Amino acid sequence: MTATPTRSAALHLKLDLAAPALNAAMAELWRPAGLVERYGRYLRTMHEVIRASVPLMELAARRCVERGPADPVAGPLARYLERHIEEERGHDDWLLADLAAAGLDPAEPLRRQPPPAVARLVGPQYYWIEHFHPVSLLGYITVLEGNAPAPWLAARLAADTGLPGAAFQTVNHHAVLDCDHSAELDRFLDGLPLDRAQETAVAVSALHTADAATELFARLARGGPPLPSRPERTPDR
């Protein structure tokens, strides 16, 4: 008799169907030709994505508290999110530091409107938190933390671009942190008393996230206008 897969295992089986396209987009993004410019665009775009992580979790945690003890998922989900918020806080600042180390303007991502591809990735999570259930966010987190950079990626990117090692601290940190976070999330998801609709919501969120991330990385791989360099300081006269 075949054992029934756990909830997290079933979710990962669904995501395996989306993995080839996502992996192909990432491989194209990291090809050596033109990588210096693409890496700068990657840092700027990932800042636009990651700066939403803590606000999304804070919103979801608040909505869990509002649901109260009548919702058996809300209490444990709020506690998980509150812990995870502190683990993720400040990661957007790493990306700004990486931009500066790469010789690019770290204030540039803060001046521009994030493009539709970023809104398509992040925006549905706000809607589902507000208009269905905060547990939907676990699908988004599963995909982002389940696709951690390989441990060797930062060194390879530094070699291929010639940029200093300090320009890759975000890649380095997430290669270490996200594997542990992903395993913790799987255990948490398996222990939640989800009903069928909530379980489906997590899967829909995850599959949408994988599709939107694939589109985002494919766009980055195809290129775009170069990033402005960090402004030079003029000597005082």
Secondary structure as GFF3:
##gff-version 3
##sequence-region A 1 237
A	DSSP	alpha_helix	7	29	.	.	.	ID=ss1
A	DSSP	alpha_helix	35	50	.	.	.	ID=ss2
A	DSSP	alpha_helix	53	67	.	.	.	ID=ss3
A	DSSP	alpha_helix	74	88	.	.	.	ID=ss4
A	DSSP	alpha_helix	91	101	.	.	.	ID=ss5
A	DSSP	alpha_helix	108	111	.	.	.	ID=ss6
A	DSSP	alpha_helix	116	131	.	.	.	ID=ss7
A	DSSP	three_ten_helix	134	136	.	.	.	ID=ss8
A	DSSP	alpha_helix	137	146	.	.	.	ID=ss9
A	DSSP	alpha_helix	153	161	.	.	.	ID=ss10
A	DSSP	three_ten_helix	165	168	.	.	.	ID=ss11
A	DSSP	alpha_helix	169	191	.	.	.	ID=ss12
A	DSSP	alpha_helix	196	222	.	.	.	ID=ss13
###
